[in-house]
Amino acid sequence: MSSYLYRVRLDKIGNSCGLLSNEVSLDILPLPVVNSPISIVQCDDDLDGITTVNLTVNNSQISANSATQTFEYYYTQADAQNEITASKITNPTAYVNSSSPGAFTLWATVKNANGCFEVVQINVQIVTTQIPASYTKTFNLCDDYIDATINVTDGSDGFTKFDVSSVTDDLQTNVLPAGTYTIKYYRNVADRDSQLNEIVDPSNFRNDIPNVQVIWARVDSSVSNACFGYAKINLVVNPLPSIDLTAQEYICSDNPSIIKILTAGINDGSSTANYTYKWVKDTVEIIDQTGPTLQTNQEGIYTVEVKTSFGCPRTRTITVTKSNSAVFLETTVIDLQEENTVTINVTGDGNYVYSLDNELGPYQESNTFYDVSPDIHTVYVKDLYGCPTSEKTVNVVGAPKFFTPNGDGYHDHWNIIGLSKIYNSNAKIYIYNRFGKLLKQISATDQGWNGTFNGIPQPADDYWYTLELENGRTAKGHFALKR
């Protein structure tokens, strides 16, 4: 009768005239082809008969065209037949049977693209998991530390890649009875019960909860999709040692008796006894060194593998470079000036800083000292890499501007400052009056001139000097005698 054409004739009693309607085509649309009733068997892991059920899991058993049809679920057959919105189940993928433990019946409407629907009976049975509760698999792996964004030295971001696919073989070999089964893996209980968000590749699963995570294997019948049981899987990520990964150390190449102690760099306060150690120098293992420290006086690239009791290793690299104490070159002294300067020239592999007259410092990075007083000074050059400090005596020559030979013990003699028995002991110093008369010749080792000529005190006045140093350098100047 589908697609036939129909007319309606209207006759009035007592009147032979009638009316005839236009043609109308009648189409009869097909209902969905469904199987009813169908069953869902869900597992319960705590024996209370209440669990979460995904009511959609067997839609393909209800209809071969389930992918293109609309399913809605109801508590009663009448509500389903009348499509009562108020009694529709709103969470069919995570339905909890809290009011009907054990076994219960629900109803579904299956609607096709034409809007035609059939009502299907769904019988749900809650059964105890048939995998023993004692069955648990634990996987312990070391942190691979590729997700770290903070605390980059502690070695513990809590994530790594697990291969748990061996659980499938173990269940099939040692737990499941004869039959064909589907084994799938899920991140949590909610996904396990609703059979959503499956772990697609259990051989390459990266935990998404740090340090310790529980995931589940779910076993279902390959024939009926009935739940057989759950297997608990513990994932444990063991931390790597918390160490400083790199270090720079220096040895004194000119003093091999100075030993440098290299350390494993453990930085979290844990006991060094908690780890094992393997030391390597320039890719060659140091066989007899298995402790947390290593003594050396040789430069090179050292590594130490630090391993936890769980067997999780981490490697620290220590670059040992040679240094040495400063070796003095010729010192540049500009003296007999209003402002004397001293420049210390050195050579060596170290990183040097400089101090004048005090080994304890302060030290400066510049090798030039300004406004240095005339005197015999000691210069100290310290290696910041730890090699011994070098020192050198430096003479800065200067001429006092005046003296007061009045016998009070202060400034009673005049002499060039900065000369000594060691430095220019044979220097000659000539003193003249303003008329150019030679009054006195003195040496660097004398007290100096006492202001007399042939025992006669000379008057207060300006006097001149000529200085002749051993290296041929000469200098001239004047000074005042005050009385």
C-alpha positions in Angstrom: 0.0 0.0 0.0 3.0 2.3 0.3 3.2 5.0 -2.5 -0.5 4.3 -3.6 -2.5 7.3 -4.7 -5.8 8.1 -2.8 -8.8 10.5 -3.3 -11.7 11.3 -1.0 -15.2 11.7 -2.4 -17.8 13.8 -0.5 -21.5 13.2 -1.2 -24.4 15.2 0.3 -27.5 13.3 1.1 -30.4 14.2 -1.2 -28.0 15.8 -3.6 -26.6 13.9 -6.5 -23.7 16.3 -6.9 -20.5 15.4 -5.0 -16.9 16.6 -4.5 -13.7 14.7 -5.3 -10.4 15.6 -3.5 -7.0 15.8 -5.1 -4.8 12.8 -5.2 -2.8 12.0 -2.1 0.2 9.6 -1.8 0.6 7.6 1.3 4.1 6.6 2.4 4.7 3.9 5.1 8.1 4.4 6.8 9.9 1.4 8.2 10.5 0.9 11.9 14.1 0.1 13.2 15.0 -3.5 13.1 16.0 -4.4 16.7 16.7 -7.3 18.9 14.9 -7.4 22.2 15.5 -8.3 24.9 19.3 -7.9 25.2 21.6 -8.4 28.3 24.4 -6.5 29.9 26.5 -8.3 32.4 28.6 -6.0 34.6 31.2 -6.9 37.2 31.0 -5.8 40.9 34.3 -5.7 42.9 32.9 -5.2 46.4 30.0 -7.7 46.6 27.2 -5.1 47.2 25.6 -5.6 43.8 25.8 -1.9 43.0 28.2 -0.6 40.4 28.4 1.8 37.4 27.1 0.5 34.1 27.5 1.8 30.6 24.0 1.1 29.1 25.3 1.8 25.6 27.9 -0.9 25.4 25.6 -3.4 23.6 23.9 -1.0 21.3 25.4 -2.9 18.4 23.7 -6.0 19.6 20.4 -4.2 19.7 20.6 -3.0 16.1 23.0 -3.5 13.3 22.5 0.2 12.4 23.2 1.5 15.8 25.8 4.0 14.6 23.2 6.0 12.6 20.3 5.7 15.2 19.4 7.5 18.3 19.2 5.6 21.6 17.4 6.9 24.8 17.0 5.0 28.0 14.1 4.9 30.5 13.2 3.3 33.8 9.9 1.7 32.6 8.5 0.3 29.3 5.6 2.8 29.5 7.8 5.8 29.8 9.9 4.5 26.9 6.8 4.0 24.7 5.5 7.5 25.5 9.0 9.1 25.5 8.4 10.7 28.9 11.3 13.2 29.1 11.1 13.5 32.9 11.9 9.8 33.4 14.7 9.7 30.8 18.1 8.4 32.1 20.4 11.3 31.7 23.8 9.6 32.2 23.5 6.3 30.3 27.3 5.8 30.0 27.7 5.9 33.8 24.5 4.7 35.3 24.6 3.6 38.9 22.0 1.1 40.0 21.9 2.3 43.6 18.1 1.5 44.0 18.2 -2.0 42.4 21.3 -4.0 43.4 22.0 -7.3 41.7 19.8 -7.4 38.6 17.3 -5.0 37.0 15.6 -4.1 33.8 15.6 -0.9 31.9 14.2 0.2 28.5 15.5 1.9 25.5 14.0 3.6 22.5 15.8 3.1 19.2 14.9 5.9 16.7 16.0 5.9 13.0 16.5 8.9 10.7 12.7 8.9 9.8 11.8 9.4 13.5 10.3 6.0 13.9 11.3 4.1 17.0 11.1 0.7 18.7 11.3 0.0 22.4 13.9 -2.5 23.6 14.1 -4.3 26.9 17.6 -4.3 28.5 18.3 -6.8 31.3 21.2 -5.8 33.4 22.9 -8.4 35.7 25.6 -7.5 38.3 28.0 -10.3 39.0 31.0 -10.6 41.2 34.3 -10.3 39.4 35.8 -13.7 38.8 39.4 -12.6 39.0 40.6 -13.0 42.6 40.9 -9.8 44.5 44.4 -10.9 45.4 45.5 -10.7 41.8 47.5 -7.5 41.5 50.4 -6.7 39.2 53.0 -4.0 40.2 55.4 -2.4 37.8 58.4 -0.5 39.2 60.3 1.7 36.8 62.7 4.6 37.1 61.7 8.1 36.4 62.7 9.0 32.8 62.6 12.7 33.7 61.6 14.0 30.3 58.5 15.9 31.6 60.4 18.0 34.2 59.7 21.7 34.1 60.6 22.6 37.7 63.1 21.3 40.3 65.3 20.3 37.4 68.0 18.8 39.7 65.9 16.6 41.9 65.3 13.9 39.3 61.7 13.3 40.4 59.0 14.6 38.0 57.1 11.3 38.7 56.5 10.1 35.2 57.8 7.4 32.9 56.6 5.0 30.2 55.2 1.6 31.1 54.6 -1.6 29.2 51.8 -3.4 31.0 50.7 -5.6 28.0 52.3 -8.6 29.7 49.2 -8.7 32.0 47.2 -9.9 29.1 49.4 -13.0 28.6 49.5 -13.6 32.4 45.7 -13.5 32.7 45.1 -15.7 29.7 47.7 -18.2 30.9 47.2 -18.3 34.6 43.8 -16.9 35.5 41.1 -17.2 32.8 39.2 -20.4 32.1 38.9 -21.7 28.6 37.1 -19.3 26.3 37.6 -16.2 24.2 38.0 -12.9 25.9 38.6 -9.2 25.3 41.1 -7.6 27.6 41.3 -3.8 27.7 43.0 -1.3 30.0 41.7 1.8 31.7 43.1 4.6 33.7 40.7 4.6 36.6 37.6 2.9 38.0 35.1 5.2 36.3 36.6 4.5 32.9 36.8 0.8 33.7 33.2 0.5 34.7 31.8 2.7 31.8 34.3 1.2 29.3 35.3 4.6 28.1 38.7 6.2 27.4 40.5 2.9 26.8 44.3 2.9 27.0 44.8 2.2 23.4 48.5 1.0 23.6 49.2 -0.7 27.0 52.7 -1.4 25.8 53.5 2.3 25.7 51.5 3.9 28.5 52.8 7.1 30.2 51.3 7.5 33.6 49.3 10.7 34.0 49.3 10.7 37.8 52.8 11.3 39.2 54.8 8.7 41.3 52.0 6.1 42.0 49.0 5.3 39.8 46.5 2.5 39.8 45.1 1.4 36.4 42.9 -1.6 35.5 42.6 -4.4 33.1 39.0 -5.3 32.3 38.2 -8.8 30.9 35.0 -9.3 28.9 33.6 -12.2 26.9 34.4 -11.8 23.2 31.0 -13.4 22.4 28.5 -11.7 24.7 30.6 -8.7 26.0 29.7 -10.0 29.5 32.1 -8.8 32.1 34.3 -11.5 33.6 36.4 -9.5 36.0 38.9 -6.7 36.8 42.7 -6.9 37.4 44.4 -4.2 39.4 47.7 -2.9 38.1 50.0 -0.7 40.3 52.4 1.7 38.5 55.3 3.0 40.7 57.8 5.6 39.4 61.0 5.5 41.4 62.9 8.8 41.6 66.4 9.3 40.2 69.1 10.5 42.6 68.8 14.2 43.4 72.3 15.5 42.4 73.9 18.5 40.9 74.5 17.3 37.3 77.6 19.3 36.4 80.5 20.9 38.2 83.8 22.7 37.4 86.8 22.0 39.5 90.5 23.0 39.3 93.8 21.4 40.1 97.1 23.1 40.6 99.4 21.8 37.9 102.5 23.4 39.5 101.7 21.8 42.9 100.6 18.2 42.5 100.7 17.6 46.2 97.4 19.6 46.4 94.6 17.1 46.0 91.2 18.0 44.8 88.2 16.0 46.2 85.4 15.4 43.8 81.9 14.6 45.1 78.9 12.8 43.8 76.9 16.1 44.2 74.0 14.7 46.3 71.9 17.7 47.2 68.9 16.6 49.1 70.5 15.8 52.4 70.1 12.0 51.9 72.8 9.7 53.2 75.6 8.9 50.7 75.2 5.3 51.9 71.9 5.1 50.1 73.6 4.9 46.7 76.2 3.0 44.7 78.9 4.8 42.6 80.9 4.3 39.5 83.6 6.7 38.6 85.0 7.3 35.1 87.8 9.5 33.9 87.9 10.4 30.2 85.6 7.4 29.3 87.8 4.9 31.3 86.2 3.4 34.4 88.3 3.8 37.6 87.9 0.3 38.9 88.9 0.7 42.5 86.8 3.8 43.2 83.2 3.0 44.4 82.6 5.7 47.0 80.9 9.1 47.0 84.1 11.0 46.6 87.2 10.8 44.5 90.7 12.4 45.1 92.6 13.6 42.1 95.4 15.9 41.0 94.9 15.3 37.3 92.8 17.3 34.8 90.2 15.6 32.7 86.4 14.9 32.3 85.2 12.9 35.2 81.7 11.3 35.5 80.1 9.5 38.4 77.1 7.3 38.0 75.0 7.5 41.2 72.4 4.7 41.5 69.6 4.3 44.0 68.7 1.1 45.8 66.0 0.6 43.2 68.6 0.7 40.5 67.8 4.1 39.2 70.9 5.9 37.9 71.9 9.5 37.2 75.2 10.8 36.1 77.1 13.8 37.2 79.8 15.3 35.0 82.8 17.1 36.6 85.2 19.0 34.4 88.6 19.3 36.1 90.8 22.0 34.5 94.4 22.9 35.4 95.3 26.1 37.1 98.4 27.3 38.9 99.8 30.0 41.1 100.6 33.3 39.4 104.2 33.6 37.9 105.4 37.2 38.1 106.7 39.0 35.1 108.3 42.4 35.2 106.4 44.8 37.4 105.8 48.2 36.0 106.3 51.0 38.6 105.8 54.7 37.9 107.1 56.5 41.0 108.7 59.7 42.1 105.3 61.2 41.0 102.5 63.1 42.7 100.5 59.9 42.2 102.5 56.7 41.9 101.2 53.6 40.1 102.2 50.0 40.3 101.1 47.4 37.6 101.6 43.8 38.4 102.2 41.6 35.4 101.8 37.8 35.8 101.3 34.7 33.6 99.5 31.5 34.4 96.4 29.4 33.9 94.5 30.8 36.9 92.0 33.5 37.4 93.8 36.1 39.4 93.0 39.0 41.7 95.4 41.4 43.4 96.0 42.9 46.8 98.6 45.4 48.1 100.2 44.8 51.5 97.5 42.5 52.9 97.2 38.8 52.1 93.7 38.8 53.5 92.6 41.5 51.1 90.6 43.3 49.9 91.5 42.0 46.5 90.8 43.7 43.2 90.4 42.4 39.6 92.6 45.1 38.1 96.4 44.5 38.2 97.1 48.2 38.5 97.3 50.1 41.8 97.0 53.9 41.9 98.2 56.5 44.3 100.7 54.1 45.9 102.7 55.6 48.7 106.5 55.5 48.4 107.7 52.5 50.4 108.6 48.8 50.1 105.3 47.1 49.4 104.3 43.4 49.2 101.9 42.5 46.3 99.7 39.4 46.7 98.2 37.6 43.7 95.5 35.1 44.6 94.2 32.4 42.2 90.4 32.2 42.5 90.5 28.6 41.5 92.3 27.7 44.8 96.0 27.5 44.0 98.4 29.1 46.5 98.7 32.9 46.6 101.9 34.4 45.1 103.7 37.3 46.6 106.3 39.8 45.5 108.1 42.8 47.0 107.8 46.0 45.1 109.8 49.2 45.8 108.1 52.5 45.1 110.6 55.3 45.2 109.6 58.7 46.5 111.2 61.8 47.9 109.8 63.5 51.1 108.8 67.1 50.4 110.3 68.3 53.7 112.1 67.4 57.0 112.5 69.1 60.4 115.9 68.3 61.9 115.1 69.7 65.4 115.9 66.6 67.4 112.3 65.7 68.4 112.5 62.3 66.8 110.2 63.1 64.0 111.4 63.8 60.5 114.9 64.5 61.8 116.6 63.0 58.6 115.9 63.2 54.9 116.4 60.3 52.5 114.9 58.7 49.5 112.0 56.3 50.4 111.6 52.9 48.8 115.3 51.9 48.6 116.7 49.1 50.7 119.7 46.8 51.0 118.1 44.5 48.6 116.7 47.0 46.1 119.2 49.6 44.8 121.4 49.4 47.9 124.2 51.0 45.8 122.1 54.0 44.7 123.8 57.4 45.1 122.0 60.4 46.4 123.6 63.9 46.2 122.2 66.9 48.1 122.8 70.6 47.1 121.9 74.0 48.3 120.2 76.6 46.1 123.6 77.7 44.8 124.5 74.2 43.6 127.0 73.5 46.3 127.2 69.8 47.2 126.4 69.4 50.8 126.1 65.7 51.3 126.3 62.3 49.5 124.1 59.6 51.2 123.2 56.0 50.4 120.0 54.1 50.5 121.1 52.3 53.7 121.9 55.5 55.6 119.6 57.4 58.0 119.9 60.2 55.5 120.9 63.8 55.8 120.6 65.5 59.2 120.6 69.0 57.8 124.2 69.9 58.6 127.3 70.7 56.5 130.6 70.0 58.3 128.7 69.9 61.5 127.0 73.3 61.0 123.2 73.3 60.8 122.0 74.6 57.6 119.3 77.3 57.4 115.7 76.6 56.6 115.5 76.7 52.8 114.8 74.6 49.7 117.5 72.0 48.8 118.0 69.9 45.7 118.9 66.3 45.2 120.1 64.1 42.4 119.3 60.3 42.6 121.4 57.8 40.6 120.0 54.2 40.7 121.9 51.1 39.9 120.0 50.5 36.7 121.3 53.9 35.4 118.0 55.7 36.0 118.4 59.3 37.4 116.0 61.7 39.0 116.2 65.2 40.3 114.0 67.2 42.7 113.9 69.5 45.7 112.6 69.5 49.2 112.3 71.9 52.1 114.3 72.0 55.4 112.1 73.5 58.1 113.2 74.7 61.5 
